[in-house]
Amino acid sequence: MHAPAAPSLDFPFGFAQGMARDRPLGPAAARRDSARHAAALDALERAARGTDNLMPSILECVRAYSTVGEICNRLRAVFGVHKEPSVI
């Protein structure tokens, strides 16, 4: 009656370190290939401007060690930010 154990995820930098928002990338930035990183973010933005499925581009960004913030910034540049209308 017990649920199976969830698969563990192997984070290369440690979960707590990777999730800290106020800390620099440190080892992640030093390890990533800057050309692959830039190309992945550019491809994501192109896909967002078109009609392509975004998931493969997002996954390539993650594989290139892009941060969630970097990915979201590119998507915000294309789609903007939703602002709920004020209703009085």
Stockholm file with secondary structure:
# STOCKHOLM 1.0

chainA/1-88         MHAPAAPSLDFPFGFAQGMARDRPLGPAAARRDSARHAAALDALERAARGTDNLMPSILECVRAYSTVGEICNRLRAVFGVHKEPSVI
#=GR chainA/1-88 SS CCCCCCCCCCCTTCHHHHHCTTSCCTHHHHHSCHHHHHHHHHHHHHHHHTTSCSHHHHHHHHHTTCCHHHHHHHHHHHHCCCCCCCCC
#=GC SS_cons        CCCCCCCCCCCTTCHHHHHCTTSCCTHHHHHSCHHHHHHHHHHHHHHHHTTSCSHHHHHHHHHTTCCHHHHHHHHHHHHCCCCCCCCC
//
